[in-house]
Structure formats: structure tokens, C-alpha cells
């Protein structure tokens, strides 16, 4: 009975605290046409302290979406264009010699911001990707012999062009696993493209206004962690993830020849955190299997390594996830 009372109280608290989410959506919607899924994933990543890997062709408002979100929540924004000649010091910073004082002092790079757009991340060499990896995982960077914490909130949105692969450096699996989501961005519908045309070719381009402060996001993060998740839902999360490693044990024998490597335990952690953030967006104080399924596709998509047989049959990771969702729901 006490547990039920706590959940009801948490429900009321979340419903009140989550009011700012609609403000963000409405204000971003004044600038961005469509891309609701992308915007929702960015908000969830902010609330769950994760990062987003984005796959889509150029011109789909990826940069505009992140810049607009930064304006709406009043945080810093930096766009980093990754190229083959980029050096770690170009993004992290370096030690600079002061001739007057005869001392070295650190000059912080553009990574010291809140929302980072790493454009075409797979065009950067391994050393640059490693420098970004430390920042993403540890929320800190090292310049010389000194370690500096990064500002909070901190979110990396990295983009990949799915078409042009010439001159790219494929991301290592260890780095791909650090991203909470891999989101695929598709073309807008005809109606949305007409609205984009009308909005972006007028005399005055729309501009986003600040609606909240970063402290609101940081406070909401603590509330998200407090959301109730029943043990049955936790077991469902584990069932989904372990089924990617041993499909036969889960009763999905048809997937055995299709999956070479399954998802790591980080998938279970991210699915739980993102599920809580998704419930928060709905104004609920508890997580349901629907929340898990709502975020699961973007969490599992880049963690499944398929066999040559699956590729030959043109079976995608999304097809595998569809089969995983046939498992019994609590």
C-alpha cells in the first residue's frame, strides 16, 4: 500500500515537473518542421545523460535542430566539422606558451560547450575519435597533464552520411556502443516539405526563444532516476537484450544464423534510463513495457552485428528487433 502511495505521489510530481517538455517541443516546432522523433530523442538523451548517433543524408535540419534546442534551453552550442586532417587538439584544446610569464597554460577547445554537433564523425582519424570518446564517457578531457570537467548538461550528437563512404574511418564498436541512440532521419513528407519551403523562403526566418534554463534539465535528471520501474519490466529489458546473444534460449531459433554478436550490458542500462526518460515525457512516474519498446529500437539498432547470411538476405537490425518484440510482454 505504501509503495502504491509513493508511485501516486511520484506521478503527481512528474506531471508537474514535466510541463517544460511541451514548452520545448512547441518552441522547437516554431523553427523545425517535422522531425518530432529526432527532437524527442534529443530531449530523452539530455534527461538520461546519453549521446546520439544520427544517420541521414545532408539537408535534413540536423544542425538546425541541435542549435535550436540549445537556444531553447539556453545552453552553449558548437558544431565541429570532422575532416581527415583534424587533430585531437583542434577539438579538445592545447597547451599554449606565454612568453611574458614563461609558462604554459591550457587553451580549451570547442568541445567545452553543452551541445556538440560532431558532423560526419566517421571522417576523422582514430586519434580524434578517441579524444571524443573520453569526453563522451568520462565527461572530462585531458590537456597536457591536467584534467578538466566538461560543462553540464553535455550531449554529443554525431552525424554519419549513409551514402558517401569514400575517405571515411569506420567508428570502432567500442565507440559506437557509447552512443545511447542511433537515430535514422528520413526525408520529410510532401506536406512537411511544402511548409519548410514556405517557412524558410519568407522575408523573416523563424527564431527560437529561450523557454527554460539548463538547471531545469539537471533537476529533471534527478527526478528521472527516481521513477519507479517494476521488477517485471526490468526482467523484460534483460530478456530483450539477452535474446540478442542467445536467441535459441529465448525461443527465437530463426535468429540464430542472423546475429553474429548481440548487445552489451550497456544496452540494458540505456534501455532502462531511456525508458524512464520516456515515461517522464509522458508525465508518468512509472515505466511500462511500452516505454521500453518505444526507445528500444534506437538503442539496439547499432549494437547488433549481423552475419553475412543476414546481409545476403537483406535482413536489417530493425527486422531483428521486430522479432525480439514478439517476446512475451509482462
N, C-alpha and C positions, 0 to 999 in steps of 0.2 A: 504493500500500500504506500509506504514511504517513497519507494522507487518511482511509483506511478505519479505521486505528487511532485517529485523532483523533475520528472520529464515534462509535466504540465507547466511547471514554473519556468523551465528552460524554454519551452515552446513560446510562452508569452515574452520572455526576454529576447529570444532570437527574432520574433516577429517585429519587435520594436527596433532592435539594433540593425536589422537587415533593410530598413527603409531606404538607406542611402544607395542600395543596389539599383533600384528603379531610377533614382536620380542620375546615376552614372549612365545607365542604358539610354535614358531619354536624351541626355546631353550629347553622348557619343552619336546617337541616332540623328541629331541635327546636322552632323557633318558626314557621317558614314552611311551610305545606303546599303542595306542588307548586311551581310557578314555577321549575323547575330550569333552564329555558332562560334566564330573566332573571338568576338568580344566577350562572350560568356566564358570561354576557355581562358582568356587573359585574366578576367576577374577571379576565376577559380584558382588559377596559378598564383595570383597575388595573395589570396586568402590562405592558400595551402603552402605558400613559400616554395613554389616549384618554378620550373622553366619550361619554355615551349619551343618545339622544333616545328617549323612551318614549311609545308611543301606546296608550291603553287607557282604558276608562270608569272612573269613580271606584269605589273599594271593592275593588280587586284587590291590595291589600297592597303597593303601590309604596313608600309611605313606610316601612312596617314593614320591608320588605326592605332598604332602604338603612340605616335606623337599626340593624337587627340586624347587618348586615355591619360597620358602624362599631364596634359593641360587640365583635364577634368579633375584629377586628384592632386594637382599642384605639386608634382614631383619633377625631378630632372629627367632629361631625355638625351640620349646620344645615339647617333646612327654611325656604325662602323662598317665601312665598305671593305670586305675581306678580299685581298688580292694575293697572288703568289709571292710578291716581293715584300709582304708585310712582315715586320719583326715583332717579337713579344713586347719590346719596349715601346712600340708605337701605340699599343692599347693599354699597357699596364703603367708605363712611365719609366723613368730612368734617373740615375744619379747625375747631377749637374755640378760642375766645379765652379766655385765662386772665387775669382782671382783676388778680390779685395779681402775676403776673410781667409783665403787659402784653405777652404773646406768644401767637401761635397755635401750637397743637400738634395733630397728627393724631389723630383718634379712629377706629380701624379698625372697619369694619362686619362684618356676619355672614359675608361672603364669605371672611374669614380663618379658614377651617376646612379640613378634609380632604375630607369627603364632603358635597357640596352637593346638596340636592334643590330644584330650581327648579320649583315646582309651577305648572302652567298657564302656561308661559313665554310663550305667544302672547297673553296678556292684558296684557303690559307694553308700554309705548310704545317706539319705536325707540331713544331715548337710553339707556334701561335695558338693552335688548338689546345695544347697542354696548359698554356698560361691562362686561357679562358676556363679550362676545366677546373683549375684550382679556385678561381674566383667563384664559379658556379657551385662547387661542392663545399668549400670552406667559408665562403662569404668574406674572403680576405685575399690580399695579394702581397707578394714579397718584392720589394725594390731594394737592391743591394742586400744588406743584412737585416733590414727592418721589415716587419710585417705590419700592414695597415688594414684595419677592418673597412669593409665597404659600407656605404650608407644603406639604411633600411627605409622602406622596402627595396629589395633588389631583385629584378627579374630580367632574364635574358630571353629575348625572342630571336631565335636563329632561323634564317631562311635558306632553303635549298631550291634550285631550279630543277624540276624533274626532267626537263627536256635536254638541256645542254650539259654534257658531261666532260667535254674536252678540256684538259688543263685543270682538272679538279683533283682534290685529295680526299678520298672517301673517309668519313668520320669513323674512328675506331669504335668497336662495340662498347667499350668502357665509357666512352664519352656519350654515345647515343643513349645509353642506359641512364645517364644523369638527367635527361630531359623527362619531366613528368608527362608531357603530352607530345604526340606528333599529330598535328592537325593538317588535314588536306583542305586547301582552299580552292573552290571551283569557280567557274565563271558565273556572273550574275544572270538572273533571268532576264527576259526581254523587257518586262515591266520595270525591273530594277535598273537596267541599263538606260532606259529612257529617263528615269528620274535622275540618274547620275549625270547624263548629258545635260539635262535642264538645270541641275544644281551647279555644275562645275563650269558652265559656259555663260552664266549670267553676269551682271555687272558687279555683283558683290559676292565673293566667296564666303561660305559659312565659316564661322569661327567658334570653337568650343569655349565655354566659360568654366571657371573653377566652381565646383559644387561642394567638394569636401577637402579636408587636409589629410596628409599622409598618416597622421596619428590615428585617424578613424580606421584605416586599414590595419594598422598594427594592433589596435584594441580588438578589432573583429577577429584577428588571427587567434587570440586567446580564447574567445568565445567559440570559434570553430572547433578548437581542440577539445572543448568541454562537451560537445554534442554527444548524445547517447547513441551507441551502436550495440545492438543486441548480439549475444554470442552466436545466434543462428546466422546473422548477417555476416559476422566475422568468418564463420565457417564457410559461408558461400563464397566469400572473397578468396579464401585459401583453396577451395575446391576448383574455382575457375583457374587460378594460377598454376596449381599442381597438375591440373589436367593438360596444360601445355607441355609438361615434362613427361608425363606418363599417361597418355590418352587411353591406353588399354585398360588401366586400373579404374578410370572414370567411366568406362563403358562406351568409349568413342574409338573403337578399334580402327575405323576407317581413316582416322587422322594419323595413325602410327607412321605410315610411309610418307607423310607430307611434312612433318615437323622434324627438323634436324636438331634444333636447340629451343628449349622453352624459355619462359620468362624467369627472371631472377626474383629473389625475395623483395627487392626494391619495388617490384610491381604490386605486391600485396600492400606494402606500406603506402605507396602513392594512391592506390585504389581506395584505401580507407580514408586517407586525408582528403583526396579529391571528392569522395563520396560525402564526407562531412561538409565540405565547402558547397557542394551542390545542394545539399539539404538546407544549408544556411541561406542560399539564394532563393529557395522556395519558402523561406520563413518558418522552417520546421526545426525543432530541437532534437530530432532523432533521425537516424539513417535507415532507409529502406533498401531492399534489393534493387528497386528501380533506380535509385541514386547510383548504385554500383554499376548497373548496366549502362546508365547514361554517360558515365565517364570512362567505362572500361575499354571501349573500342580505341579511343585516342591514347590510352595508357599501354595497351597490349600490342598495338599495331607495329611499333618499331622494336619490340622485344622478341618477336617471333622470327627465328631464322628457318626458312623453309628449305626443303630438299629440292634437288634438281627435278625430281618427278613432279613436285607441285608446280614448279616453274614451267615445265614442259606442258602440263595440263592447264596452264594459265590460271591456277588457283592462287588467290591472294591471301594475305594475312587477314583481311576483313572477312573473307569466306570462312576461314578457320574460326574466327571469333563468333560468327553466326552459329556455327556448330556448337561452340562452347556454351552459347546462351540457351541451348536446348537442355542443359543440365537442370535438374530439379531445383526450383526456387523455393526457399523456406517461406 
